Amino acid sequence: MQRLTIRTLFSHVRRRKLRAQLALRQLIRECSGPVPLDDALTARNKSRTPDALEPHPSGYLAPGRDIGDHVLSEWLGEEELGMWTMAVDTLEALGRMVAARRPALIMEFGSGVSTLCLGQFMRTSGCVSAGPAVISIEQSQEYAQKTRDLLSKHGLSDVCDVLHAPLQPCEFEGEASVCYAIDGGQLSASLGERGVDLLVVDGPAGDRFPTALSVAEFLSPGAMIVLDDAWRDAELEVARRWALLPWLRVEGILPVGKGLLVAETVEGGDR
């Protein structure tokens, strides 16, 4: 009897998640660009199952050799991307953004393979000038060094700068959270007089709502902000709260990898 009850419970969970997934697939078919956030939230509400819109890993796990950039394809080879890193199609979407928008400076939260790819995209697009073109903020000292070693191995140390910033308790809008303890002197030295044209948020592992807010003063007018893992409930909540900010316009979620939220700063809103 107990076994039957558990089987029935899992069956109900699968059916509820399937309803949300089917609604999302219909939205993706109807949208030529990002799925509007309100529509994504409506699809998500068709299920009470946690992370109802999150795709199965089989849909986004792939070896690095599948990436379109032939240099990155050779560098990444058989390394599996998507589980602890950005998915291949998410990285390729970032590559297209770099090629189309030609940012002078990218800031990234959460370093690793994505840092390597962003550096290569910037170099390929001819967007590298004086100073680092990519500034990556990493909470782990050990992982920050691993990323620096990876960049050095592939000749991108001059293109990307990795800054260690451990997490610390903070408060935003009256709510307790965590944020990066960024060294202002290090960041100012990397930024110079430049503003951030593309902000990539793939960390921290906890609440990501304060991340964009913590560097809002450094964002250029019309800067693009992207948030990975956007189909997850926690990131959907971040997106909903970001959409309420007067200086940020949330465009929607690109159906790549685990979901890539796209937003842009607007003039006139108080940061």
Residue frames as qw, qx, qy, qz and C-alpha x, y, z in Angstrom:
[[0.000, 0.885, 0.465, 0.000, 0.00, 0.00, 0.00],
 [0.310, -0.790, 0.109, 0.518, 2.82, 2.40, 0.86],
 [0.411, -0.140, 0.605, 0.668, 4.57, 1.62, -2.43],
 [0.215, 0.611, 0.673, 0.357, 1.36, 2.30, -4.38],
 [0.133, -0.923, -0.278, 0.231, 0.85, 5.60, -2.56],
 [0.350, -0.609, 0.329, 0.631, 4.38, 6.81, -3.42],
 [0.356, 0.146, 0.705, 0.596, 3.96, 5.73, -7.05],
 [0.100, 0.789, 0.587, 0.150, 0.66, 7.60, -7.27],
 [0.240, -0.865, -0.061, 0.437, 2.22, 10.71, -5.72],
 [0.355, -0.372, 0.504, 0.694, 5.06, 10.74, -8.25],
 [0.285, 0.435, 0.735, 0.435, 2.54, 10.24, -11.05],
 [0.013, -0.913, -0.399, 0.089, 0.62, 13.34, -9.92],
 [0.323, -0.731, 0.201, 0.567, 3.85, 15.34, -9.71],
 [0.385, -0.055, 0.657, 0.646, 4.87, 14.31, -13.23],
 [0.198, 0.663, 0.664, 0.284, 1.46, 15.23, -14.63],
 [0.125, -0.930, -0.213, 0.271, 1.51, 18.66, -12.96],
 [0.343, -0.568, 0.397, 0.634, 5.01, 19.37, -14.26],
 [0.384, 0.223, 0.729, 0.522, 4.03, 18.16, -17.72],
 [0.138, 0.855, 0.499, 0.021, 1.17, 20.69, -17.85],
 [0.186, -0.883, 0.104, 0.418, 3.62, 23.52, -17.13],
 [0.419, -0.311, 0.627, 0.579, 6.16, 22.18, -19.64],
 [0.362, 0.486, 0.714, 0.351, 3.52, 21.86, -22.39],
 [0.046, 0.947, 0.287, -0.134, 2.34, 25.43, -21.77],
 [0.300, -0.733, 0.337, 0.509, 5.95, 26.63, -21.99],
 [0.459, 0.001, 0.714, 0.529, 6.60, 24.75, -25.23],
 [0.279, 0.750, 0.574, 0.173, 3.53, 26.37, -26.76],
 [0.113, -0.946, -0.018, 0.304, 4.83, 29.80, -25.72],
 [0.424, -0.473, 0.537, 0.556, 8.25, 29.09, -27.23],
 [0.431, 0.341, 0.716, 0.430, 6.62, 28.10, -30.53],
 [0.135, 0.883, 0.444, 0.072, 4.60, 31.32, -30.56],
 [0.228, -0.914, 0.109, 0.317, 7.49, 33.66, -29.67],
 [0.726, 0.619, -0.101, 0.281, 10.10, 34.71, -32.18],
 [0.218, 0.631, -0.480, 0.569, 12.31, 36.12, -29.41],
 [0.057, 0.135, -0.798, 0.585, 12.38, 35.90, -25.62],
 [0.350, -0.531, -0.761, -0.131, 9.33, 34.44, -23.86],
 [0.197, -0.657, 0.065, -0.724, 7.64, 37.35, -22.01],
 [0.080, 0.196, -0.792, 0.572, 8.11, 37.06, -18.27],
 [0.569, -0.014, 0.328, -0.754, 4.38, 37.31, -17.47],
 [0.837, 0.196, -0.333, -0.388, 3.65, 34.44, -19.86],
 [0.498, 0.282, -0.780, 0.253, 6.46, 32.35, -18.36],
 [0.168, -0.146, 0.675, -0.703, 5.07, 32.93, -14.85],
 [0.739, 0.075, 0.056, -0.667, 1.59, 31.96, -16.03],
 [0.777, 0.237, -0.569, -0.126, 2.96, 28.71, -17.49],
 [0.251, 0.273, -0.792, 0.484, 4.86, 28.05, -14.28],
 [0.407, -0.114, 0.481, -0.768, 1.68, 28.49, -12.21],
 [0.794, 0.063, -0.365, -0.482, 0.04, 25.57, -14.01],
 [0.806, -0.047, -0.565, 0.173, 1.97, 23.32, -11.62],
 [0.520, -0.814, 0.155, -0.209, 2.60, 23.37, -7.88],
 [0.940, -0.041, -0.019, 0.339, 5.69, 21.24, -8.50],
 [0.352, -0.784, 0.219, 0.461, 9.01, 22.95, -7.57],
 [0.123, -0.501, 0.593, 0.618, 10.98, 24.22, -10.60],
 [0.693, 0.413, 0.553, -0.207, 8.17, 23.17, -12.92],
 [0.558, 0.810, -0.066, -0.167, 9.71, 24.89, -15.97],
 [0.238, -0.683, 0.659, 0.206, 13.26, 23.63, -15.48],
 [0.787, 0.387, -0.380, -0.296, 14.14, 21.35, -18.41],
 [0.959, -0.219, 0.147, 0.099, 15.56, 17.86, -18.05],
 [0.348, -0.696, 0.471, 0.416, 19.39, 17.84, -18.19],
 [0.628, 0.150, 0.668, 0.371, 19.28, 15.67, -21.32],
 [0.375, 0.846, 0.366, 0.099, 17.95, 18.73, -23.10],
 [0.094, 0.980, -0.165, 0.065, 20.99, 20.91, -22.44],
 [0.633, -0.546, 0.490, 0.247, 23.99, 18.71, -21.59],
 [0.785, 0.612, -0.002, 0.092, 26.48, 18.58, -24.47],
 [0.768, -0.200, 0.082, 0.603, 30.25, 18.37, -25.02],
 [0.125, -0.760, 0.076, 0.633, 32.22, 21.56, -25.52],
 [0.308, -0.102, 0.676, 0.662, 33.13, 20.49, -29.06],
 [0.218, 0.634, 0.723, 0.166, 29.52, 21.27, -30.06],
 [0.048, -0.804, -0.160, 0.571, 30.03, 25.01, -29.61],
 [0.623, 0.749, 0.215, 0.067, 30.05, 26.94, -32.87],
 [0.036, 0.918, -0.393, -0.044, 33.28, 28.87, -32.31],
 [0.896, 0.276, -0.335, 0.092, 35.95, 26.55, -33.74],
 [0.244, 0.531, -0.598, 0.549, 38.63, 27.75, -31.30],
 [0.522, -0.344, 0.473, -0.621, 36.43, 27.15, -28.26],
 [0.947, 0.082, -0.099, -0.294, 35.30, 23.84, -29.74],
 [0.716, 0.372, -0.517, 0.287, 38.91, 22.69, -29.83],
 [0.006, -0.477, 0.581, -0.659, 39.72, 24.03, -26.36],
 [0.612, -0.229, 0.399, -0.644, 36.67, 22.52, -24.65],
 [0.255, 0.237, -0.919, -0.184, 36.60, 19.23, -26.56],
 [0.505, -0.276, -0.803, -0.156, 34.80, 16.47, -24.67],
 [0.041, -0.053, -0.594, 0.802, 34.20, 18.53, -21.51],
 [0.105, -0.592, -0.783, -0.157, 30.53, 18.23, -20.61],
 [0.008, -0.099, 0.107, -0.989, 28.82, 21.60, -20.47],
 [0.451, -0.412, -0.455, -0.648, 25.48, 22.46, -18.93],
 [0.658, -0.480, -0.571, 0.104, 25.41, 20.86, -15.50],
 [0.506, -0.639, -0.201, 0.543, 27.80, 23.07, -13.49],
 [0.237, -0.216, 0.291, 0.901, 28.57, 25.42, -16.36],
 [0.491, 0.483, 0.030, -0.724, 26.46, 27.34, -18.83],
 [0.779, 0.296, 0.553, 0.023, 24.98, 25.18, -21.58],
 [0.471, 0.021, 0.517, 0.715, 26.41, 25.26, -25.10],
 [0.151, 0.656, 0.542, 0.503, 23.42, 27.08, -26.62],
 [0.304, -0.907, -0.223, 0.188, 23.45, 29.60, -23.75],
 [0.498, -0.488, 0.289, 0.656, 27.10, 30.36, -24.44],
 [0.357, 0.273, 0.590, 0.671, 26.36, 30.68, -28.14],
 [0.036, -0.869, -0.466, -0.163, 23.52, 33.11, -27.37],
 [0.393, -0.812, 0.028, 0.431, 26.02, 35.23, -25.42],
 [0.501, -0.135, 0.487, 0.703, 28.38, 35.05, -28.38],
 [0.212, 0.610, 0.578, 0.499, 25.66, 36.44, -30.66],
 [0.226, -0.929, -0.274, 0.107, 24.96, 39.24, -28.18],
 [0.489, -0.577, 0.239, 0.609, 28.62, 40.20, -28.13],
 [0.410, 0.145, 0.583, 0.686, 28.81, 40.18, -31.93],
 [0.061, 0.741, 0.557, 0.370, 25.62, 42.27, -32.27],
 [0.298, -0.933, -0.201, 0.015, 26.10, 44.77, -29.44],
 [0.623, 0.450, -0.241, 0.593, 29.91, 44.97, -29.44],
 [0.516, -0.849, -0.114, -0.001, 30.25, 45.84, -25.74],
 [0.285, 0.751, -0.461, 0.377, 33.41, 47.57, -24.60],
 [0.034, -0.354, 0.788, -0.502, 33.22, 45.90, -21.19],
 [0.735, -0.284, -0.532, -0.310, 31.50, 42.80, -19.79],
 [0.237, -0.425, 0.683, -0.545, 31.08, 42.09, -16.09],
 [0.719, -0.082, -0.644, -0.248, 30.29, 38.55, -15.01],
 [0.505, -0.478, 0.526, -0.490, 29.28, 37.04, -11.67],
 [0.901, -0.054, 0.421, -0.085, 30.45, 33.43, -11.43],
 [0.187, 0.719, -0.581, -0.333, 33.64, 32.48, -13.28],
 [0.708, -0.082, 0.699, 0.053, 34.82, 29.44, -15.21],
 [0.482, 0.246, 0.695, 0.474, 34.15, 28.18, -18.74],
 [0.200, 0.883, 0.423, 0.040, 31.85, 31.14, -19.34],
 [0.225, -0.862, 0.187, 0.414, 34.74, 33.53, -18.63],
 [0.461, -0.211, 0.673, 0.539, 36.90, 31.74, -21.19],
 [0.363, 0.538, 0.692, 0.315, 34.09, 31.90, -23.76],
 [0.040, 0.956, 0.245, -0.155, 33.29, 35.57, -23.12],
 [0.326, -0.693, 0.377, 0.521, 36.97, 36.44, -23.48],
 [0.419, 0.028, 0.741, 0.524, 37.18, 34.57, -26.78],
 [0.255, 0.758, 0.588, 0.125, 33.94, 36.18, -28.04],
 [0.087, -0.942, -0.024, 0.324, 35.29, 39.63, -27.21],
 [0.365, -0.493, 0.558, 0.559, 38.61, 38.94, -28.91],
 [0.409, 0.288, 0.769, 0.398, 36.96, 37.45, -32.01],
 [0.165, 0.855, 0.487, 0.059, 34.59, 40.43, -32.29],
 [0.451, 0.403, -0.021, 0.796, 37.47, 42.90, -32.02],
 [0.351, -0.842, -0.246, -0.328, 36.02, 44.49, -28.88],
 [0.751, -0.461, -0.154, 0.447, 39.21, 44.35, -26.83],
 [0.262, 0.852, -0.103, 0.442, 40.91, 47.71, -26.27],
 [0.163, 0.498, -0.588, 0.616, 42.76, 49.11, -23.25],
 [0.429, -0.262, 0.603, -0.619, 42.28, 47.23, -20.00],
 [0.205, 0.089, 0.974, -0.020, 40.45, 43.93, -19.46],
 [0.370, -0.099, -0.469, -0.796, 37.38, 43.43, -21.64],
 [0.717, -0.381, -0.523, -0.259, 35.80, 40.95, -19.21],
 [0.106, -0.432, 0.629, -0.637, 35.73, 41.36, -15.42],
 [0.697, -0.246, -0.641, -0.206, 34.62, 38.21, -13.63],
 [0.361, -0.527, 0.461, -0.616, 33.60, 38.25, -9.95],
 [0.717, -0.013, -0.695, -0.049, 34.11, 34.90, -8.19],
 [0.624, -0.671, 0.098, -0.389, 33.13, 34.00, -4.62],
 [0.946, -0.267, 0.095, 0.159, 35.62, 31.12, -4.28],
 [0.143, -0.829, 0.479, 0.251, 39.31, 31.96, -4.00],
 [0.558, -0.178, 0.775, 0.236, 40.23, 28.48, -5.21],
 [0.579, 0.555, 0.584, 0.126, 37.92, 28.62, -8.22],
 [0.177, 0.959, -0.061, -0.212, 39.03, 32.14, -9.07],
 [0.263, -0.639, 0.652, 0.312, 42.60, 30.83, -9.37],
 [0.587, 0.153, 0.773, 0.187, 41.46, 27.88, -11.48],
 [0.460, 0.819, 0.340, -0.035, 39.77, 30.31, -13.85],
 [0.007, -0.902, 0.343, 0.261, 42.91, 32.47, -14.01],
 [0.454, -0.340, 0.774, 0.281, 44.94, 29.35, -14.84],
 [0.584, 0.470, 0.655, 0.095, 42.46, 28.40, -17.56],
 [0.303, 0.941, 0.079, -0.131, 42.65, 31.88, -19.08],
 [0.212, -0.759, 0.546, 0.284, 46.47, 31.84, -18.93],
 [0.616, -0.031, 0.758, 0.212, 46.57, 28.45, -20.65],
 [0.495, 0.588, 0.587, 0.254, 44.65, 29.85, -23.62],
 [0.383, 0.116, 0.154, 0.903, 46.26, 33.28, -23.79],
 [0.154, -0.724, -0.457, -0.493, 43.32, 35.30, -22.45],
 [0.506, -0.474, -0.437, 0.573, 44.83, 36.67, -19.24],
 [0.169, -0.115, 0.053, 0.977, 45.10, 40.13, -20.78],
 [0.274, -0.335, -0.538, -0.723, 41.47, 40.03, -21.93],
 [0.646, -0.560, -0.439, -0.275, 39.83, 38.83, -18.70],
 [0.044, 0.430, -0.591, 0.681, 40.35, 39.86, -15.09],
 [0.649, -0.400, -0.637, -0.111, 39.10, 37.57, -12.30],
 [0.116, -0.510, 0.405, -0.750, 38.39, 39.23, -8.95],
 [0.407, -0.246, -0.853, 0.214, 37.79, 37.28, -5.76],
 [0.314, -0.341, 0.142, -0.874, 34.80, 38.55, -3.75],
 [0.133, -0.153, -0.949, 0.243, 33.51, 36.28, -0.96],
 [0.333, -0.600, -0.547, -0.480, 29.84, 36.33, -0.06],
 [0.109, -0.005, -0.566, 0.817, 28.63, 38.34, 2.90],
 [0.017, 0.646, 0.741, -0.185, 25.22, 38.95, 4.53],
 [0.039, 0.032, 0.139, 0.989, 23.45, 42.03, 3.20],
 [0.228, 0.565, 0.676, -0.415, 20.02, 43.61, 3.13],
 [0.003, -0.049, -0.475, -0.879, 18.12, 44.82, 0.07],
 [0.445, -0.341, -0.377, -0.737, 14.63, 46.32, 0.20],
 [0.563, -0.446, 0.350, -0.601, 14.38, 45.37, 3.85],
 [0.987, -0.039, -0.031, -0.151, 15.09, 41.69, 3.26],
 [0.499, -0.608, 0.593, 0.170, 18.12, 39.72, 4.41],
 [0.865, 0.496, -0.063, -0.034, 20.18, 38.24, 1.59],
 [0.717, -0.367, 0.311, 0.504, 23.77, 37.59, 0.53],
 [0.481, 0.876, -0.037, -0.020, 25.94, 39.60, -1.82],
 [0.808, 0.258, -0.130, 0.513, 29.51, 39.75, -3.07],
 [0.420, -0.824, 0.015, 0.379, 32.00, 41.63, -0.89],
 [0.678, 0.605, 0.106, 0.405, 33.63, 43.39, -3.83],
 [0.530, -0.423, -0.003, 0.735, 36.94, 45.17, -3.27],
 [0.275, 0.913, 0.228, -0.197, 36.16, 48.69, -4.49],
 [0.144, -0.771, 0.454, 0.422, 39.82, 49.49, -5.22],
 [0.423, -0.084, 0.830, 0.353, 40.31, 46.36, -7.34],
 [0.420, 0.636, 0.647, 0.041, 37.09, 46.96, -9.23],
 [0.133, 0.939, 0.018, -0.317, 37.90, 50.62, -9.90],
 [0.262, -0.574, 0.628, 0.456, 41.33, 49.64, -11.20],
 [0.413, 0.163, 0.844, 0.302, 39.78, 47.15, -13.64],
 [0.305, 0.783, 0.538, -0.068, 36.97, 49.46, -14.73],
 [0.339, 0.036, 0.174, 0.924, 38.93, 52.65, -15.16],
 [0.248, 0.247, 0.092, -0.932, 36.54, 55.22, -16.58],
 [0.309, -0.037, -0.767, -0.561, 34.46, 52.65, -18.42],
 [0.662, -0.070, 0.323, -0.672, 30.89, 51.55, -17.77],
 [0.361, -0.024, 0.932, 0.033, 29.64, 47.98, -17.97],
 [0.434, 0.218, -0.388, -0.784, 27.80, 47.32, -21.24],
 [0.772, -0.072, -0.547, -0.315, 26.87, 43.67, -20.61],
 [0.356, -0.435, 0.665, -0.493, 26.28, 42.17, -17.16],
 [0.688, 0.025, -0.692, -0.218, 26.16, 38.36, -16.95],
 [0.490, -0.443, 0.499, -0.561, 24.68, 37.01, -13.70],
 [0.802, 0.048, -0.581, -0.128, 25.41, 33.33, -13.03],
 [0.536, -0.135, -0.648, 0.524, 25.96, 33.56, -9.28],
 [0.127, -0.410, 0.867, -0.252, 25.88, 33.33, -6.39],
 [0.240, -0.134, -0.956, -0.101, 24.42, 29.94, -5.57],
 [0.008, -0.481, -0.703, 0.524, 21.92, 31.69, -3.26],
 [0.230, 0.839, 0.422, -0.258, 19.72, 34.75, -3.84],
 [0.514, 0.147, 0.347, 0.771, 20.73, 36.56, -7.04],
 [0.055, 0.895, 0.429, 0.106, 18.35, 39.51, -6.67],
 [0.280, -0.896, 0.044, 0.341, 20.93, 41.90, -5.13],
 [0.715, -0.086, 0.373, 0.585, 23.64, 41.06, -7.67],
 [0.356, 0.592, 0.365, 0.624, 22.67, 43.52, -10.40],
 [0.245, -0.936, -0.202, -0.152, 21.71, 46.13, -7.81],
 [0.681, -0.598, 0.081, 0.416, 25.13, 46.00, -6.19],
 [0.471, -0.156, 0.393, 0.774, 26.83, 47.22, -9.39],
 [0.310, 0.792, 0.525, 0.040, 23.99, 49.34, -10.79],
 [0.081, -0.914, 0.069, 0.391, 26.09, 52.52, -10.56],
 [0.324, -0.459, 0.638, 0.527, 28.66, 51.05, -12.95],
 [0.531, 0.406, 0.722, 0.176, 26.18, 50.04, -15.69],
 [0.100, -0.076, 0.371, 0.920, 26.22, 52.03, -18.92],
 [0.534, 0.342, 0.175, -0.753, 22.99, 53.56, -20.28],
 [0.792, 0.355, -0.252, -0.428, 21.21, 50.84, -22.20],
 [0.029, -0.434, 0.897, -0.074, 23.37, 48.11, -20.69],
 [0.790, -0.062, -0.476, -0.380, 22.12, 44.56, -21.17],
 [0.368, -0.400, 0.735, -0.405, 21.73, 42.26, -18.17],
 [0.744, 0.046, -0.581, -0.327, 21.33, 38.50, -18.55],
 [0.530, -0.404, 0.601, -0.441, 20.52, 35.95, -15.84],
 [0.418, 0.188, -0.864, -0.206, 21.23, 32.24, -16.31],
 [0.116, -0.180, -0.939, 0.267, 19.09, 29.38, -14.89],
 [0.271, -0.038, 0.047, -0.961, 16.04, 31.57, -15.52],
 [0.622, -0.220, -0.588, -0.468, 13.53, 28.67, -15.68],
 [0.430, -0.172, -0.774, 0.433, 14.21, 27.84, -12.02],
 [0.300, -0.803, -0.511, -0.071, 11.76, 29.13, -9.43],
 [0.482, -0.611, -0.120, 0.616, 14.39, 31.17, -7.55],
 [0.285, -0.103, 0.358, 0.883, 15.50, 32.96, -10.72],
 [0.056, -0.592, -0.634, -0.494, 11.90, 33.49, -11.86],
 [0.371, -0.815, -0.390, 0.214, 11.32, 35.27, -8.56],
 [0.419, -0.410, 0.142, 0.798, 14.46, 37.37, -9.14],
 [0.167, 0.249, 0.561, 0.772, 13.13, 38.26, -12.59],
 [0.192, -0.755, -0.596, -0.194, 9.73, 39.21, -11.18],
 [0.411, -0.771, -0.191, 0.447, 11.38, 41.53, -8.63],
 [0.388, -0.183, 0.335, 0.839, 13.77, 42.99, -11.21],
 [0.109, 0.511, 0.629, 0.576, 10.79, 43.82, -13.42],
 [0.263, -0.858, -0.436, 0.069, 9.51, 46.12, -10.66],
 [0.474, -0.449, 0.037, 0.756, 12.68, 48.23, -10.67],
 [0.320, 0.869, 0.189, -0.327, 12.15, 51.60, -12.39],
 [0.050, 0.778, -0.495, -0.385, 15.56, 51.52, -14.11],
 [0.211, -0.223, 0.924, 0.230, 15.33, 48.02, -15.56],
 [0.730, 0.269, -0.095, -0.621, 13.19, 46.63, -18.38],
 [0.511, -0.151, 0.846, 0.022, 12.87, 42.84, -18.44],
 [0.422, 0.344, -0.505, -0.669, 12.49, 41.69, -22.05],
 [0.931, 0.002, -0.057, -0.361, 11.85, 38.01, -21.32],
 [0.637, -0.426, 0.640, 0.056, 13.54, 34.62, -21.22],
 [0.471, 0.516, -0.615, -0.365, 15.45, 33.10, -24.12],
 [0.951, -0.113, 0.166, -0.236, 14.69, 29.35, -24.41],
 [0.610, 0.533, -0.558, 0.183, 18.33, 28.26, -24.36],
 [0.320, 0.237, -0.779, 0.485, 19.97, 25.93, -21.84],
 [0.245, -0.419, -0.776, 0.403, 18.38, 26.41, -18.43],
 [0.015, 0.898, 0.430, 0.089, 16.78, 29.68, -19.56],
 [0.459, -0.026, -0.035, 0.888, 18.50, 33.04, -20.09],
 [0.007, -0.870, -0.432, 0.239, 16.66, 36.11, -18.83],
 [0.430, 0.295, 0.197, 0.830, 17.33, 39.26, -20.86],
 [0.152, -0.881, -0.377, 0.240, 16.89, 42.76, -19.41],
 [0.465, 0.442, 0.086, 0.763, 18.11, 46.26, -20.23],
 [0.235, -0.463, -0.366, 0.772, 18.69, 49.43, -18.24],
 [0.165, 0.763, 0.482, 0.398, 16.44, 52.37, -19.05],
 [0.224, 0.251, -0.169, 0.927, 16.96, 56.09, -18.58],
 [0.370, -0.491, -0.109, -0.781, 15.03, 58.07, -16.02],
 [0.809, -0.443, -0.368, -0.116, 14.75, 55.38, -13.37],
 [0.275, -0.799, 0.435, -0.310, 16.34, 55.99, -9.98],
 [0.777, 0.164, -0.589, 0.149, 19.05, 53.43, -9.25]]
